[in-house]
């Protein structure tokens, strides 16, 4: 057994059984070791941002980490944007970052870099296994650390000689941490404050937005406490049978206008809401003036237990309100818009579907229609780094192979990680990709005005528009191995989407809105 064997054996022993990889020379021992461990599923991604985004999707759905295999500092660097999203989603991921052999580092070869510094911002734990006998123990430590709580990406740096030299010992089993229940004093304080408030709000995020947490939050709504969720959520149920909390508005002034009159904000599994960006003469903190705030459950604590205890303290019923099933009566017709796309999705998306949402300005059209669709789950863009929708769907499909996965993407977002289509085709994943093609960075056109930068002139428009030439998405998708169709009417999209839902395997639909 060498160090690479010890690493994979320890990962598998700790139920890390999916590896999203773009390896290089320094990782060849790990690649070779895969042949002896069929329990580890290797998935090749032709860009590291796809590998890290896929590991995020897998972790969100599986509730346990996948590993990535990345080639030195540049390989890790290519995956940073989606590791930023994963860190904001608190997704457990074990990054295995290959490095030069320990004795080769001193020569500053062309691919040499300060990997320890590169991984630090988006790793909640990072260490280098500088001897083969340290690999198994550090691998177990990495797995445990990835769970947090609240969890996140970790990085194990694996020098090439630690991978190829003989290693001693058996796989090491990680001591997985358990979320503690919030203190009784926090429950009592929140209950007392809510009873005294005129217009209290509970803001939920993280673990509180999973199915069990949302059910407990619905009980609060039943006794008159308005429940909001964070704007972007790692994973949450939606559709019939689920409670639908209000969603914190993306634009700060809209959020504050909606929250006017709220005199108490209680946080469960999240923290004080702030504007996504700073704007001239607009507030950063999205808590109304004069509104008190307190924390019921820290991110690292058990939000489900905390919400349940608070509901009990307020005398809430055992169940709260849920959405009823209400599908559009007829197929949409006429002009293709985000809302007619949403109507077709609501009509045909099967129960148990997983929606990976990176649709940016087009996402509201789908969300509105799908709110009363068949029960499904949504994975959102948690960190604001666009390009997550396609790789997130890969990870979700690997974690939940018996569920239909729907990937919603803006055309600009999709181009960040378009290589993901090849992996979908190669792995024959049951993913339907929808690209909303409007040939512009619409959100940036909006933000141009909001930041006070003014109207876009000829030079500025060159950085905000995606046409000239328009991207031929159907040709790109077909070239990467997917069946693909372009739709410019509501009728055409209805037919294409219904067909995609009726069959297994990957499908690509361009929606020209």
C-alpha positions as CSV (number, residue, x, y, z in Angstrom):
1,X,0.0,0.0,0.0
2,X,1.3,3.5,-0.9
3,X,0.0,6.8,0.3
4,X,-2.5,7.1,-2.5
5,X,-3.9,3.7,-1.7
6,X,-4.2,4.8,2.0
7,X,-6.0,8.0,1.0
8,X,-8.6,6.4,-1.1
9,X,-9.1,3.5,1.4
10,X,-9.7,6.0,4.2
11,X,-12.0,8.2,2.1
12,X,-14.2,5.2,1.1
13,X,-14.2,3.9,4.7
14,X,-15.7,7.3,5.6
15,X,-18.4,7.1,2.9
16,X,-16.6,9.5,0.5
17,X,-17.4,7.5,-2.6
18,X,-17.5,10.1,-5.5
19,X,-14.5,11.9,-6.9
20,X,-14.9,14.8,-9.4
21,X,-11.5,15.2,-11.0
22,X,-9.3,16.9,-13.4
23,X,-5.9,15.3,-12.6
24,X,-2.4,15.9,-13.8
25,X,1.0,14.3,-13.5
26,X,1.3,14.8,-9.7
27,X,-2.0,12.9,-9.2
28,X,-1.2,9.8,-11.2
29,X,-0.7,7.6,-8.2
30,X,-4.2,8.5,-7.0
31,X,-5.6,7.8,-10.5
32,X,-3.9,4.4,-10.5
33,X,-5.1,3.6,-7.1
34,X,-8.7,4.0,-8.2
35,X,-8.5,0.7,-10.2
36,X,-8.3,-1.2,-6.9
37,X,-11.2,0.6,-5.2
38,X,-14.4,0.2,-7.3
39,X,-16.5,1.8,-4.5
40,X,-15.0,5.2,-5.4
41,X,-16.8,6.6,-8.5
42,X,-14.4,8.7,-10.6
43,X,-16.1,11.5,-12.7
44,X,-13.9,13.3,-15.2
45,X,-14.5,17.1,-15.5
46,X,-12.8,19.1,-18.3
47,X,-12.5,22.2,-16.1
48,X,-11.9,22.4,-12.4
49,X,-14.8,24.8,-11.9
50,X,-17.0,21.9,-13.0
51,X,-15.4,19.5,-10.6
52,X,-15.8,21.8,-7.6
53,X,-19.3,22.8,-8.5
54,X,-20.3,19.1,-9.0
55,X,-18.8,18.3,-5.6
56,X,-21.0,21.1,-4.2
57,X,-24.1,19.6,-5.8
58,X,-23.3,16.2,-4.6
59,X,-22.7,17.3,-1.0
60,X,-25.9,19.3,-0.8
61,X,-27.9,16.3,-1.9
62,X,-26.0,13.4,-0.3
63,X,-25.4,15.2,3.0
64,X,-21.9,13.9,2.9
65,X,-18.7,15.0,1.1
66,X,-17.5,14.0,-2.3
67,X,-13.8,14.6,-3.0
68,X,-12.2,16.5,-5.8
69,X,-8.8,15.8,-7.4
70,X,-7.1,19.0,-8.5
71,X,-3.7,19.5,-10.1
72,X,-1.5,21.8,-8.0
73,X,-2.2,25.5,-7.4
74,X,-3.4,26.4,-10.9
75,X,-5.9,23.5,-10.9
76,X,-7.2,24.5,-7.5
77,X,-7.3,28.1,-8.7
78,X,-9.5,27.2,-11.6
79,X,-12.1,25.8,-9.2
80,X,-12.1,28.6,-6.7
81,X,-15.4,30.4,-7.9
82,X,-17.5,27.3,-7.2
83,X,-15.7,26.6,-4.0
84,X,-16.6,30.1,-2.9
85,X,-20.3,29.1,-3.6
86,X,-19.8,25.8,-1.7
87,X,-18.3,27.7,1.3
88,X,-21.3,29.9,1.4
89,X,-23.6,26.8,1.2
90,X,-21.6,25.2,4.0
91,X,-21.2,22.1,1.8
92,X,-18.8,19.4,2.9
93,X,-16.2,18.8,0.2
94,X,-12.8,17.2,0.5
95,X,-10.4,18.8,-2.0
96,X,-7.4,16.6,-2.7
97,X,-4.8,19.0,-4.2
98,X,-1.8,17.3,-5.7
99,X,1.6,18.9,-5.2
100,X,5.2,18.5,-6.2
101,X,7.2,15.9,-4.3
102,X,8.4,17.4,-1.1
103,X,12.0,17.4,-2.2
104,X,11.1,19.0,-5.6
105,X,9.4,22.1,-4.2
106,X,12.7,23.8,-3.5
107,X,13.5,24.0,-7.3
108,X,10.5,26.2,-8.1
109,X,9.4,24.3,-11.1
110,X,7.0,26.0,-13.5
111,X,3.9,24.6,-11.8
112,X,5.2,25.4,-8.3
113,X,3.0,27.7,-6.2
114,X,2.1,28.5,-2.6
115,X,-0.8,26.0,-2.4
116,X,-1.3,26.5,1.3
117,X,-2.0,30.2,0.8
118,X,-4.2,29.6,-2.3
119,X,-6.5,27.2,-0.5
120,X,-6.9,29.2,2.7
121,X,-9.7,31.6,1.8
122,X,-12.2,28.9,0.8
123,X,-11.1,26.0,3.1
124,X,-12.3,25.7,6.6
125,X,-9.4,23.2,7.2
126,X,-6.2,22.7,5.2
127,X,-3.1,20.6,5.8
128,X,-0.4,19.0,3.8
129,X,0.4,15.3,4.1
130,X,4.2,15.6,3.9
131,X,4.8,11.9,4.7
132,X,3.0,8.8,3.4
133,X,2.3,7.6,7.0
134,X,0.4,10.8,7.7
135,X,-2.0,10.5,4.8
136,X,-4.7,8.3,6.3
137,X,-4.9,10.2,9.5
138,X,-5.1,13.5,7.8
139,X,-7.7,12.2,5.4
140,X,-9.9,11.2,8.3
141,X,-9.3,14.6,9.9
142,X,-10.3,16.3,6.7
143,X,-13.5,14.4,6.3
144,X,-14.5,15.2,9.9
145,X,-13.6,18.9,9.5
146,X,-15.7,19.1,6.3
147,X,-18.9,18.4,8.3
148,X,-18.2,21.4,10.6
149,X,-20.7,22.2,11.9
150,X,-21.8,24.1,9.9
151,X,-19.4,22.5,7.4
152,X,-17.6,23.5,4.2
153,X,-14.8,22.7,1.8
154,X,-11.5,21.4,3.2
155,X,-8.2,20.9,1.4
156,X,-5.8,18.1,1.8
157,X,-2.5,18.8,-0.1
158,X,-0.9,15.6,-1.3
159,X,2.7,15.8,-2.4
160,X,3.6,13.3,-5.1
161,X,6.1,11.4,-3.0
162,X,3.6,11.0,-0.2
163,X,1.4,9.4,-2.8
164,X,3.9,7.0,-4.2
165,X,5.9,5.9,-1.2
166,X,4.8,2.9,1.0
167,X,2.3,3.8,3.8
168,X,1.7,1.9,7.0
169,X,-1.6,1.2,8.8
170,X,-5.3,0.7,8.1
171,X,-7.9,3.2,7.0
172,X,-8.7,5.7,9.8
173,X,-12.4,6.3,10.7
174,X,-13.3,10.0,11.2
175,X,-15.1,11.2,14.3
176,X,-18.0,13.0,12.7
177,X,-19.2,16.0,14.8
178,X,-22.8,16.4,16.0
179,X,-24.7,19.7,15.9
180,X,-25.5,20.8,19.5
181,X,-29.0,21.9,20.4
182,X,-29.3,25.6,21.1
183,X,-29.2,26.7,24.7
184,X,-32.5,26.8,26.6
185,X,-31.9,30.4,27.4
186,X,-31.8,31.3,23.7
187,X,-35.2,29.6,23.2
188,X,-36.7,31.4,26.3
189,X,-35.3,34.8,25.2
190,X,-36.7,34.4,21.7
191,X,-40.1,33.3,22.9
192,X,-40.4,36.1,25.3
193,X,-39.3,38.7,22.7
194,X,-41.7,37.4,20.1
195,X,-44.6,37.5,22.6
196,X,-43.8,41.1,23.3
197,X,-43.3,42.2,19.7
198,X,-46.0,43.8,17.5
199,X,-44.7,42.5,14.2
200,X,-42.0,39.8,14.7
201,X,-40.1,38.0,11.9
202,X,-38.0,34.8,12.0
203,X,-35.3,34.6,9.3
204,X,-34.1,31.1,8.5
205,X,-31.1,29.9,6.5
206,X,-28.8,26.9,6.2
207,X,-30.0,23.8,7.9
208,X,-33.2,25.5,8.9
209,X,-34.2,25.6,5.2
210,X,-34.0,21.8,4.8
211,X,-37.3,19.9,4.8
212,X,-37.3,19.2,8.6
213,X,-36.5,22.8,9.4
214,X,-39.1,24.3,7.1
215,X,-41.8,22.1,8.7
216,X,-40.9,23.5,12.1
217,X,-40.8,27.0,10.7
218,X,-44.3,26.6,9.3
219,X,-45.5,26.0,12.9
220,X,-44.3,29.5,13.7
221,X,-46.2,31.0,10.8
222,X,-49.3,29.2,12.2
223,X,-49.2,31.4,15.3
224,X,-48.7,34.6,13.5
225,X,-44.9,34.9,13.2
226,X,-43.9,35.8,9.7
227,X,-41.1,33.5,8.4
228,X,-38.6,34.7,5.8
229,X,-35.8,32.7,4.3
230,X,-32.4,33.9,3.1
231,X,-32.3,35.1,-0.5
232,X,-30.2,32.2,-1.7
233,X,-30.5,28.8,-0.1
234,X,-28.3,25.8,-0.5
235,X,-31.2,23.3,-0.5
236,X,-34.9,23.6,0.3
237,X,-38.2,21.9,-0.6
238,X,-40.7,23.6,-2.8
239,X,-44.1,22.8,-4.3
240,X,-47.1,21.0,-3.1
241,X,-46.9,19.8,0.5
242,X,-44.1,22.2,1.5
243,X,-44.3,25.4,3.5
244,X,-43.3,28.5,1.5
245,X,-41.7,31.1,3.6
246,X,-41.3,34.6,2.2
247,X,-37.9,35.1,0.6
248,X,-35.7,38.0,1.5
249,X,-35.6,40.4,-1.4
250,X,-32.4,40.6,-3.5
251,X,-32.6,44.4,-3.9
252,X,-32.0,46.1,-0.5
253,X,-34.5,48.9,-0.9
254,X,-37.2,46.4,-1.8
255,X,-36.3,44.3,1.2
256,X,-36.5,47.2,3.6
257,X,-39.8,48.4,2.1
258,X,-41.3,45.0,2.6
259,X,-39.9,44.8,6.2
260,X,-41.3,48.2,7.2
261,X,-43.0,48.0,10.5
262,X,-41.1,44.8,11.7
263,X,-40.0,45.4,15.2
264,X,-38.2,42.1,15.9
265,X,-36.0,39.9,13.7
266,X,-35.0,36.5,15.0
267,X,-32.2,34.5,13.3
268,X,-32.3,30.7,12.9
269,X,-29.4,29.1,11.2
270,X,-28.4,32.4,9.6
271,X,-27.1,35.9,10.5
272,X,-28.1,39.5,10.0
273,X,-29.2,40.2,6.4
274,X,-27.1,42.6,4.4
275,X,-27.3,44.0,0.8
276,X,-25.5,42.0,-1.8
277,X,-23.5,45.1,-2.8
278,X,-23.0,48.6,-1.5
279,X,-24.8,51.4,-3.4
280,X,-24.5,55.2,-3.0
281,X,-26.8,56.6,-0.3
282,X,-28.4,53.2,0.4
283,X,-28.0,51.1,3.6
284,X,-25.9,48.0,3.8
285,X,-27.8,46.3,6.6
286,X,-31.3,45.1,5.8
287,X,-32.8,45.4,9.2
288,X,-35.4,48.2,9.6
289,X,-34.5,51.1,11.8
290,X,-35.6,50.5,15.4
291,X,-36.0,46.8,14.8
292,X,-34.5,44.6,17.6
293,X,-32.7,41.4,16.6
294,X,-31.5,38.3,18.4
295,X,-30.2,34.9,17.5
296,X,-32.2,31.8,18.2
297,X,-29.9,29.2,16.6
298,X,-26.3,29.7,15.5
299,X,-25.3,28.3,12.1
300,X,-23.3,25.6,13.9
301,X,-26.2,24.5,16.1
302,X,-29.2,22.3,15.4
303,X,-31.8,24.6,13.7
304,X,-34.5,21.9,13.6
305,X,-34.3,21.4,17.3
306,X,-34.3,25.1,17.9
307,X,-37.3,25.9,15.7
308,X,-39.2,23.0,17.2
309,X,-38.5,24.2,20.8
310,X,-39.5,27.8,19.9
311,X,-42.7,26.6,18.3
312,X,-43.5,24.5,21.4
313,X,-42.8,27.5,23.7
314,X,-45.2,29.6,21.6
315,X,-47.9,27.0,21.8
316,X,-47.9,26.4,18.0
317,X,-49.8,23.5,16.5
318,X,-47.9,20.4,15.4
319,X,-48.2,21.3,11.8
320,X,-48.2,24.6,9.9
321,X,-49.5,25.7,6.5
322,X,-48.3,24.1,3.3
323,X,-48.7,24.7,-0.4
324,X,-51.6,23.0,-2.2
325,X,-50.9,21.4,-5.7
326,X,-52.0,23.8,-8.4
327,X,-50.8,23.2,-11.9
328,X,-51.4,25.5,-14.9
329,X,-54.7,24.4,-16.6
330,X,-53.5,24.7,-20.1
331,X,-50.2,24.7,-22.0
332,X,-48.8,28.2,-22.5
333,X,-48.9,29.8,-26.0
334,X,-47.4,32.7,-27.9
335,X,-44.3,34.6,-27.0
336,X,-41.6,32.7,-25.1
337,X,-40.8,34.3,-21.7
338,X,-39.4,33.2,-18.4
339,X,-43.0,32.9,-17.2
340,X,-44.2,30.7,-20.0
341,X,-41.1,28.6,-19.5
342,X,-42.0,28.4,-15.9
343,X,-45.6,27.3,-16.7
344,X,-44.3,24.4,-18.8
345,X,-41.9,23.4,-16.1
346,X,-44.6,23.4,-13.5
347,X,-46.9,21.3,-15.8
348,X,-44.4,18.5,-16.5
349,X,-41.7,18.5,-13.8
350,X,-42.1,15.2,-12.0
351,X,-42.4,14.7,-8.2
352,X,-39.0,14.5,-6.6
353,X,-37.2,16.6,-9.2
354,X,-34.1,18.6,-8.2
355,X,-33.8,22.1,-9.6
356,X,-30.4,23.7,-9.8
357,X,-31.0,27.4,-10.3
358,X,-28.5,29.7,-11.9
359,X,-31.0,31.5,-14.1
360,X,-30.3,34.9,-12.6
361,X,-32.9,37.4,-13.9
362,X,-35.0,34.6,-15.5
363,X,-35.3,32.5,-12.3
364,X,-38.3,34.4,-10.9
365,X,-40.5,33.2,-13.8
366,X,-39.9,29.6,-13.0
367,X,-40.1,30.1,-9.2
368,X,-43.5,31.7,-9.5
369,X,-45.1,28.9,-11.4
370,X,-43.3,26.1,-9.6
371,X,-44.3,27.3,-6.1
372,X,-47.4,25.0,-6.4
373,X,-46.0,22.4,-8.7
374,X,-45.4,18.8,-7.7
375,X,-43.0,18.4,-4.7
376,X,-39.4,19.1,-5.6
377,X,-36.2,20.6,-4.2
378,X,-34.2,23.7,-5.2
379,X,-30.5,24.2,-5.0
380,X,-29.6,27.9,-5.4
381,X,-26.6,30.2,-6.1
382,X,-25.4,30.7,-2.6
383,X,-22.3,32.7,-3.1
384,X,-23.2,34.9,-6.1
385,X,-20.4,33.4,-8.3
386,X,-22.4,32.6,-11.5
387,X,-21.5,29.4,-13.4
388,X,-22.8,27.0,-10.8
389,X,-26.0,25.7,-12.5
390,X,-24.5,23.1,-14.9
391,X,-21.9,21.5,-12.5
392,X,-24.3,21.6,-9.6
393,X,-26.6,19.5,-11.6
394,X,-23.9,16.9,-12.3
395,X,-23.3,16.5,-8.6
396,X,-27.0,16.3,-7.8
397,X,-27.5,13.6,-10.5
398,X,-24.6,11.5,-9.2
399,X,-25.9,11.8,-5.6
400,X,-29.5,11.1,-6.6
401,X,-29.5,8.9,-9.7
402,X,-33.2,8.1,-9.5
403,X,-34.4,11.7,-9.5
404,X,-34.9,14.0,-12.5
405,X,-32.5,17.0,-12.4
406,X,-33.3,20.3,-14.0
407,X,-30.5,22.8,-14.6
408,X,-31.7,26.4,-15.1
409,X,-29.1,28.8,-16.5
410,X,-28.7,32.3,-17.9
411,X,-26.7,32.3,-21.1
412,X,-23.9,34.3,-19.6
413,X,-23.8,32.0,-16.6
414,X,-23.7,28.9,-18.7
415,X,-20.6,29.9,-20.6
416,X,-18.5,29.9,-17.4
417,X,-18.8,26.1,-17.1
418,X,-20.1,25.0,-20.5
419,X,-17.6,22.0,-20.3
420,X,-20.1,20.4,-17.9
421,X,-22.3,19.3,-20.8
422,X,-19.5,16.9,-21.9
423,X,-19.5,15.3,-18.4
424,X,-23.3,15.0,-18.5
425,X,-23.1,13.2,-21.8
426,X,-20.2,10.9,-20.8
427,X,-21.9,9.9,-17.6
428,X,-25.4,9.7,-19.2
429,X,-26.9,11.7,-16.3
430,X,-30.6,12.3,-16.2
431,X,-30.3,16.1,-16.5
432,X,-32.4,18.5,-18.5
433,X,-30.5,21.7,-19.2
434,X,-32.5,24.9,-19.9
435,X,-30.5,27.9,-21.1
436,X,-32.4,31.3,-21.1
437,X,-30.9,33.0,-24.1
438,X,-31.4,36.8,-24.1
439,X,-27.9,37.6,-25.3
440,X,-27.2,40.1,-22.6
441,X,-25.9,40.4,-19.0
442,X,-29.3,41.7,-18.0
443,X,-28.5,41.9,-14.3
444,X,-25.5,44.1,-15.1
445,X,-27.6,46.4,-17.1
446,X,-29.8,46.8,-14.1
447,X,-26.9,47.2,-11.7
448,X,-25.4,49.9,-14.0
449,X,-28.3,52.1,-13.1
450,X,-28.5,51.1,-9.4
451,X,-24.8,51.9,-8.7
452,X,-25.2,55.4,-10.2
453,X,-22.8,54.7,-13.0
454,X,-25.4,56.0,-15.5
455,X,-26.5,54.7,-18.9
456,X,-24.2,52.4,-20.8
457,X,-22.5,54.1,-23.8
458,X,-21.0,52.3,-26.9
459,X,-17.9,51.1,-25.1
460,X,-19.7,50.1,-21.9
461,X,-22.3,48.1,-23.9
462,X,-19.5,46.0,-25.3
463,X,-19.0,44.6,-21.8
464,X,-22.8,44.1,-21.1
465,X,-24.1,42.5,-24.3
466,X,-23.5,38.9,-25.4
467,X,-24.4,39.2,-29.0
468,X,-22.3,39.9,-32.1
469,X,-22.1,37.0,-32.6
470,X,-24.9,35.2,-30.8
471,X,-23.7,32.0,-29.2
472,X,-25.1,28.9,-31.1
473,X,-25.9,26.9,-28.0
474,X,-27.5,24.0,-29.9
475,X,-24.3,23.5,-31.9
476,X,-22.2,23.8,-28.7
477,X,-24.4,21.3,-26.9
478,X,-24.4,18.8,-29.7
479,X,-20.7,19.2,-30.1
480,X,-20.3,18.2,-26.4
481,X,-22.5,15.2,-26.9
482,X,-26.0,16.2,-25.8
483,X,-29.2,16.0,-27.9
484,X,-30.3,19.7,-28.2
485,X,-33.1,21.8,-29.5
486,X,-33.8,25.6,-29.7
487,X,-37.2,27.0,-28.9
488,X,-38.5,30.5,-29.7
489,X,-42.2,30.0,-28.9
490,X,-44.1,28.9,-25.8
491,X,-45.5,26.0,-27.9
492,X,-42.1,24.8,-28.9
493,X,-40.8,24.8,-25.4
494,X,-43.8,23.0,-24.1
495,X,-43.2,20.2,-26.5
496,X,-39.5,20.0,-25.9
497,X,-39.7,20.1,-22.1
498,X,-42.6,17.5,-22.0
499,X,-40.5,15.2,-24.1
500,X,-37.4,15.6,-21.9
501,X,-39.4,14.8,-18.8
502,X,-40.8,11.7,-20.4
503,X,-37.3,10.1,-21.1
504,X,-34.1,9.4,-19.2
505,X,-30.8,10.9,-19.9
506,X,-29.3,14.3,-20.7
507,X,-31.2,16.8,-22.8
508,X,-30.4,20.4,-23.7
509,X,-33.1,23.1,-24.4
510,X,-32.3,26.6,-25.5
511,X,-35.1,29.0,-24.6
512,X,-34.8,32.2,-26.7
513,X,-36.6,34.7,-24.5
